[in-house]
Amino acid sequence: MEHNQEVDSPNSVIHHHHHNNNNNNTMIAGNYYSASSSSNSPTTLSRYENQKRRDWNTFGQYLRNHRPPLSLTRCSGAHVLEFLRYLDQFGKTKVHTQLCPFFGHPNPPAPCPCPLRQAWGSLDALIGRLRAAYEENGGKPETNPFGARAVRLYLREVRDSQAKARGISYEKKKRKKPNPQQQQQSSSLAPPTANSS
């Protein structure tokens, strides 16, 4: 259940963040989310599996660097929320505050001082991968902190607040879009019928 709608890839960014905080972000855009279509690639692990392993290592590193250090068994939904908020510093999605004149505009015409955040789609996909990795690494589904109700509520809140701030309706994306080829055919058939009447 992966939502590949956003360009931000928090995991790649944080995986490399200790090398260089500013310049590494450019390598991610455009590469990561187009990957799900290349399932027939000759590599042994899929892009998804590689990403999931990187995410898992990153989360493990976060737990080790936590003060005091946290063991996975003591990790709760609250710690997952802490981790998601920590990731915001590596985000590339402009989220306007309510006082900003561009609040609610998907394409603001000028720069503004509003903060950059992780996009909701990135966080949602990240949690999906970490939730799977937790169970693959011996965690019990009923104690999975990535499936905690608080995490689901937080993601919903982020989605709704970003949708408002950026003027995006996520509801529209739920409907299946018609095939672009069919659209072209129907639009190319439209003019003759209009002319003949």
Salt bridges, closest charged atoms under 4 A:
GLU2 OE2 - ARG129 NH1 3.10
GLU6 OE1 - ARG166 NH2 3.83
ASP8 OD1 - LYS92 NZ 3.78
GLU49 OE1 - LYS52 NZ 3.27
ASP55 OD2 - ARG129 NE 2.51
GLU82 OE1 - HIS66 NE2 2.74
ASP124 OD2 - HIS3 NE2 2.78
GLU136 OE2 - LYS52 NZ 2.59
ASP160 OD1 - ARG159 NE 3.42
GLU171 OE2 - LYS174 NZ 3.70
